């Protein structure tokens, strides 16, 4: 996706993409990677805390998931973080279908 966070028409497509990812994850993270001020990748990481070595069953994998959402304030905050990164990542941490934290990692090109 070639979206710039500074253009409103791209924000609609970007928030749709994020909502789709958020709807698929209950516990984990969504990482947005930027290079040269362009979003180049969105990665979903899902956590399954109930899985124990050698004791995995179908009952351990959640079937009915809650849907996390990204409200207007959260999206504006996310855009603020993304606008401040030229090279790096912004990660949304999700627990029980709620966004519980945002992590910003910036790389400096030498």
Secondary structure, DSSP 8 states (H G I E B T S, - for coil): ----TT-HHHHHHHHHHHHHHHTT-SSEEEEEEEETTEEEEEEEEE--TT--TT---GGGS-SS-------HHHHHHHHHHHHT-SSEEEEEEEETTEEEEEEEEE----
